[in-house]
Amino acid sequence: MLLYRDLNGAKVELSFEKRVFPIEPLHVLVIAKHQNKWLLTKHPKRGIEFPGGKIEGNETTVQGAIRETMEETNVSIENVEWIAEYLVHDVIPFCKAVFIAKVAHIIEEGTSFETDGPIWLTTEEFLTCEHLSFHMKDAGMQAILEKVIEHENKWNDRKDQSLSITKSTY
């Protein structure tokens, strides 16, 4: 388990084991790549980040991840796989499930409902982006991205296996 403080000062616990926290995950975060580009979106207040949000009603976290990705980016995803959970000790603590997914279909026409729509960044663009959301820059996201790269062969059609994200470049 990784313990750290996010850039807002909140204590955060990150685990790559399911159901270790006393709070069920009611939020989701989705990490997907397509043609060697990361799928991100621009939140109007926080900046550029991976799609995600709160699950609704009786949704499972996977259903919430699929819906949130569609609502924020007009991209449908498949092969959604759980990779991590983190607990944020905020005023009201919350737990977020992190998923990796494969892009199934990009809807070129349509309106994104909650954000400014999809942003596709290469790894280099992602690592040097000045407009990332605060939570995209913390120790937890670094650990999550390293785990994603370990699993990348399972869900990405990427041929170049030399991708490496290190703390010195992040």
ABEGO torsion letter per residue (X at the ends): XBBBBBAAGBBBBBBABBGABABBBABBBBBBBBGGBBBBBBBAAAEBBBBEEBBBEABBAAAAAAAAAAAAAGBBBBGBBBABBBBBBBABBBBBBBBBBBBABBBABEBBAABAEBBBBBAAAAAABAABBAAAABAAAAAAAAAAAAAAAAABABABAABBBBAAAX
